Amino acid sequence: MLGLNDKSWLVEKFYETHYSQFAERPQDSKERPRAYDTYFGMGRSIRLIDEIGVFKISPAGLALGNYILKTLHDDELKGKCLDVGTGSGVLALLLRDMGAKSIVGTDISAAAVNLAIRNETLNFGNRKICFTVGDFFSALPNELQKFDTVIFNPPGWRTPSVNLLEYLLAIDNPEELAVSAMFYGDGLLLKFLQELPFHLKESGRAIIGLNSLVGIKDVLGRYRNQHCDTCPLQFRLLERHAFPLLFYSEHWRKIAPRLLEEFSQWREQQRAAYSLDSQGTLYWSYELVECIWNKKQAARAYG
């Protein structure tokens, strides 16, 4: 498939400054927490604690952060911002550094929320962001709260086959970030899109980062079909990057052939898109998509 193997400057930046962070390291309980810096431009840098069990920032996270920095204007920063699946909190922290005043970050992982809180204190010396534990919008302090800007960077891969799931469950290492944490992106994305209209202001927008291994056309098609001719949201491609598939530890690298076999089946079924270069490196497409109200259809669906 043409157009998926161009090299982004973000890939080179990531290899130079961050790839070493994924190397295995001694787990001495007395060792000070290891931290690394992420630079987004315009002098804005966020320092993050490196902790097992919480995703480190990826090339995709850097791309989304760079887009936020480039495009969010003052009026949006004055509004209410929500970072769904905040993880380390890096995007919420970037929003605060940019001047946003009202920020909520949610994550289903209590460990991730705890780390995000620590990262905010590390960078700013105090707490202003509301970090909460919960599934998508259920974690909001006010369940009816609506936002001007919503950011979501979901897990990148679609639901695994039964055979692959059984294989992953059999070999998962409790001391590693579970490989299964990268799957189920299609189901999570559908759930997010179903709930989003209840929490997005009429003039607001959501910016979501989609991995072509989730099956973007398939997922958006399923969403539209669920709503027939009254789809409340409309979508627009904002930016696209091609990234090599990275395996974050030796454990992941050992099972790479089995994962690549699964991805090949998805592509044959037209449920994923990627390209392989001459060395066999897989390149996937990271696509930043804007979701806004389809006002005419929304009036019919929710009016």
C-alpha positions as CSV (number, residue, x, y, z in Angstrom):
1,M,0.0,0.0,0.0
2,L,1.6,3.3,-1.1
3,G,1.9,6.3,1.1
4,L,2.5,4.5,4.4
5,N,6.3,4.2,4.4
6,D,7.4,7.9,4.4
7,K,9.7,8.7,7.3
8,S,8.5,11.4,9.6
9,W,10.9,13.8,11.5
10,L,9.1,12.6,14.6
11,V,10.4,9.1,14.1
12,E,14.0,10.4,14.0
13,K,13.4,12.6,17.0
14,F,11.9,9.7,18.9
15,Y,14.8,7.3,18.1
16,E,17.4,9.9,19.1
17,T,15.9,10.9,22.5
18,H,13.4,8.3,23.7
19,Y,14.0,4.8,22.4
20,S,16.6,4.1,25.1
21,Q,13.9,4.7,27.6
22,F,12.3,1.3,26.7
23,A,15.5,-0.6,27.5
24,E,15.2,-3.0,30.5
25,R,16.6,-1.6,33.7
26,P,17.3,-2.8,37.2
27,Q,14.3,-2.6,39.5
28,D,15.9,-1.4,42.7
29,S,13.2,-0.2,45.1
30,K,15.7,2.3,46.5
31,E,16.5,3.7,43.1
32,R,15.2,7.2,42.5
33,P,12.3,7.3,39.9
34,R,13.8,7.6,36.4
35,A,12.5,10.6,34.4
36,Y,12.8,11.7,30.8
37,D,12.0,14.9,29.0
38,T,9.6,15.5,26.1
39,Y,10.0,18.6,23.9
40,F,7.0,19.9,21.8
41,G,8.4,23.2,20.5
42,M,8.2,26.8,21.4
43,G,10.3,26.1,24.4
44,R,7.7,23.8,25.9
45,S,9.1,20.7,27.6
46,I,7.4,18.2,29.9
47,R,9.4,16.0,32.3
48,L,7.8,12.5,32.9
49,I,8.5,9.8,35.4
50,D,9.3,6.5,33.8
51,E,7.3,3.9,35.6
52,I,6.5,0.3,34.7
53,G,2.8,-0.4,34.0
54,V,2.1,3.0,32.5
55,F,2.7,3.8,28.8
56,K,5.6,6.1,28.0
57,I,5.1,8.7,25.4
58,S,5.3,7.3,21.9
59,P,5.9,8.9,18.5
60,A,2.1,9.2,18.2
61,G,1.8,11.0,21.5
62,L,4.5,13.4,20.4
63,A,2.6,14.0,17.1
64,L,-0.6,14.7,18.9
65,G,1.1,17.0,21.4
66,N,2.8,18.9,18.6
67,Y,-0.6,19.3,16.8
68,I,-2.2,20.6,20.0
69,L,0.6,23.1,20.4
70,K,0.3,24.3,16.8
71,T,-3.4,24.6,16.5
72,L,-5.2,25.3,19.8
73,H,-6.0,29.0,20.0
74,D,-6.5,31.2,23.0
75,D,-10.3,30.9,22.9
76,E,-10.1,27.1,23.1
77,L,-7.6,27.3,26.0
78,K,-10.0,29.6,27.9
79,G,-12.7,26.8,27.6
80,K,-13.0,23.5,29.3
81,C,-10.5,20.8,28.2
82,L,-10.7,17.0,28.7
83,D,-7.9,14.5,28.2
84,V,-9.5,11.0,28.0
85,G,-7.1,8.1,28.7
86,T,-4.6,10.6,30.1
87,G,-1.9,7.9,31.0
88,S,1.2,9.8,32.2
89,G,-0.8,13.0,32.0
90,V,1.5,14.4,29.4
91,L,-1.1,16.0,27.1
92,A,-3.0,17.5,30.1
93,L,0.3,18.9,31.4
94,L,1.0,20.4,28.0
95,L,-2.4,22.1,28.0
96,R,-1.6,23.6,31.4
97,D,1.8,24.8,30.2
98,M,0.0,26.4,27.2
99,G,-2.2,28.4,29.6
100,A,-5.4,26.3,29.8
101,K,-7.3,27.0,33.0
102,S,-9.9,24.2,33.2
103,I,-8.5,20.7,32.6
104,V,-9.8,17.3,33.5
105,G,-7.8,14.1,32.8
106,T,-9.4,10.7,33.1
107,D,-8.0,7.2,33.0
108,I,-9.3,3.7,33.9
109,S,-5.9,2.9,35.5
110,A,-5.5,4.1,39.1
111,A,-1.7,3.7,38.6
112,A,-1.7,6.0,35.6
113,V,-3.8,8.7,37.4
114,N,-1.4,8.5,40.4
115,L,1.6,9.0,38.0
116,A,-0.1,11.9,36.2
117,I,-0.6,13.6,39.6
118,R,3.1,13.1,40.4
119,N,4.1,14.4,37.0
120,E,2.1,17.5,37.5
121,T,3.8,18.2,40.8
122,L,7.2,17.4,39.3
123,N,6.6,20.0,36.5
124,F,4.7,22.7,38.2
125,G,5.2,22.3,41.9
126,N,1.4,22.2,42.6
127,R,-1.8,20.7,41.4
128,K,-4.5,22.4,39.2
129,I,-5.6,19.6,36.9
130,C,-8.5,17.4,38.0
131,F,-7.2,13.9,37.4
132,T,-9.8,11.2,38.1
133,V,-10.0,7.4,37.8
134,G,-12.8,5.9,35.6
135,D,-13.9,4.6,32.3
136,F,-14.1,7.4,29.7
137,F,-16.7,10.0,30.8
138,S,-17.9,8.1,33.9
139,A,-14.9,9.5,35.8
140,L,-16.1,13.1,35.4
141,P,-16.8,15.0,38.7
142,N,-20.0,16.1,37.0
143,E,-21.5,13.4,34.8
144,L,-23.4,16.1,32.8
145,Q,-20.3,18.2,32.3
146,K,-19.6,19.3,28.7
147,F,-16.3,20.4,27.2
148,D,-15.0,22.8,24.5
149,T,-12.0,20.5,23.7
150,V,-11.7,16.7,24.1
151,I,-8.5,14.8,23.4
152,F,-8.4,11.1,23.1
153,N,-5.4,8.8,22.0
154,P,-6.9,5.3,22.3
155,P,-5.0,2.0,22.2
156,G,-3.8,1.4,18.7
157,W,-4.8,-2.1,17.7
158,R,-8.2,-3.7,17.0
159,T,-9.7,-6.7,18.9
160,P,-7.5,-9.8,18.6
161,S,-8.7,-13.1,17.3
162,V,-9.7,-15.8,19.8
163,N,-6.5,-17.7,18.9
164,L,-4.2,-14.8,19.5
165,L,-6.0,-13.8,22.7
166,E,-5.5,-17.3,24.1
167,Y,-1.8,-17.1,23.1
168,L,-1.3,-13.7,24.8
169,L,-3.0,-14.7,28.0
170,A,-0.8,-17.8,28.2
171,I,2.5,-15.9,27.8
172,D,1.7,-12.5,29.5
173,N,4.4,-11.6,32.0
174,P,3.0,-9.8,35.1
175,E,6.2,-7.7,35.4
176,E,5.7,-6.4,31.9
177,L,3.2,-4.0,30.4
178,A,0.6,-6.5,29.0
179,V,0.7,-6.8,25.3
180,S,-3.1,-7.1,25.4
181,A,-3.2,-3.5,26.6
182,M,-2.5,-2.5,23.0
183,F,-5.7,-4.2,21.7
184,Y,-9.5,-3.6,21.7
185,G,-9.0,-0.1,20.2
186,D,-12.0,-0.6,17.9
187,G,-14.5,-1.3,20.7
188,L,-13.1,1.5,22.8
189,L,-13.3,4.0,20.0
190,L,-16.9,3.0,19.2
191,K,-17.9,3.5,22.9
192,F,-16.1,6.8,23.0
193,L,-17.9,8.1,19.9
194,Q,-21.3,7.0,21.3
195,E,-20.7,8.9,24.6
196,L,-19.0,11.9,23.1
197,P,-22.1,13.9,22.0
198,F,-23.3,14.0,25.6
199,H,-20.1,15.7,26.7
200,L,-19.1,18.0,23.8
201,K,-20.4,21.5,23.6
202,E,-22.2,22.5,20.4
203,S,-19.3,24.7,19.3
204,G,-16.6,22.3,20.6
205,R,-14.4,19.7,19.0
206,A,-12.7,16.4,19.8
207,I,-9.2,15.6,18.5
208,I,-8.6,11.8,18.4
209,G,-5.4,10.0,17.3
210,L,-6.2,6.8,15.3
211,N,-3.9,4.0,14.4
212,S,-4.4,2.3,11.0
213,L,-4.1,-1.0,12.8
214,V,-7.5,-0.3,14.5
215,G,-9.2,-0.4,11.1
216,I,-10.3,3.3,10.8
217,K,-12.7,2.9,7.9
218,D,-14.3,-0.1,9.5
219,V,-14.8,1.5,12.9
220,L,-16.2,4.8,11.5
221,G,-18.4,2.8,9.1
222,R,-19.8,0.8,12.0
223,Y,-20.5,4.0,13.9
224,R,-22.3,5.6,11.0
225,N,-24.4,2.4,10.5
226,Q,-25.5,2.4,14.1
227,H,-27.0,5.8,13.5
228,C,-28.4,5.2,10.0
229,D,-29.1,8.7,8.6
230,T,-28.9,10.6,11.9
231,C,-25.2,10.4,12.7
232,P,-24.6,13.2,15.3
233,L,-20.9,13.6,14.6
234,Q,-18.9,14.4,11.5
235,F,-15.2,13.6,11.0
236,R,-12.3,15.4,9.2
237,L,-8.7,14.3,8.8
238,L,-6.4,16.9,10.2
239,E,-2.9,15.4,9.9
240,R,-1.2,12.1,9.2
241,H,2.1,10.5,10.0
242,A,3.7,7.1,9.2
243,F,5.6,5.4,12.1
244,P,7.5,2.1,12.3
245,L,6.0,-0.5,14.6
246,L,8.0,-0.5,17.9
247,F,8.2,-3.4,20.3
248,Y,8.7,-1.9,23.7
249,S,10.6,-4.8,25.4
250,E,12.3,-8.1,24.8
251,H,9.1,-9.8,25.8
252,W,7.2,-8.0,23.0
253,R,10.0,-8.6,20.5
254,K,9.9,-12.4,21.1
255,I,6.2,-12.6,20.1
256,A,6.5,-10.2,17.1
257,P,6.1,-12.9,14.5
258,R,2.8,-14.0,16.0
259,L,1.6,-10.4,16.1
260,L,2.6,-9.7,12.5
261,E,0.7,-12.8,11.4
262,E,-2.4,-11.4,13.1
263,F,-1.9,-8.0,11.4
264,S,-1.6,-9.7,8.0
265,Q,-4.9,-11.4,8.5
266,W,-6.5,-8.0,9.4
267,R,-5.1,-6.4,6.2
268,E,-6.4,-9.2,4.1
269,Q,-9.9,-8.7,5.6
270,Q,-9.5,-4.9,4.9
271,R,-9.7,-4.2,8.6
272,A,-6.3,-2.6,8.9
273,A,-3.8,-0.8,6.8
274,Y,0.0,-0.8,6.9
275,S,3.1,-1.1,4.7
276,L,6.3,-3.2,4.9
277,D,9.7,-1.8,3.7
278,S,12.4,-3.9,2.1
279,Q,13.8,-4.8,5.5
280,G,10.4,-6.1,6.7
281,T,9.7,-3.1,9.0
282,L,6.0,-2.4,9.4
283,Y,4.9,1.2,9.0
284,W,1.4,2.2,10.3
285,S,-0.5,5.4,9.7
286,Y,-1.2,7.7,12.7
287,E,-4.2,9.9,11.8
288,L,-5.4,12.9,13.8
289,V,-9.1,13.2,13.2
290,E,-11.4,16.0,14.3
291,C,-14.9,15.2,15.5
292,I,-17.5,18.0,15.6
293,W,-21.3,18.2,15.8
294,N,-23.2,17.4,12.7
295,K,-25.7,20.0,13.7
296,K,-28.5,19.1,11.3
297,Q,-28.4,15.4,12.0
298,A,-27.8,15.9,15.7
299,A,-31.0,17.9,15.9
300,R,-32.9,14.9,14.5
301,A,-31.1,12.4,16.7
302,Y,-31.1,14.4,20.0
303,G,-33.6,17.1,19.4
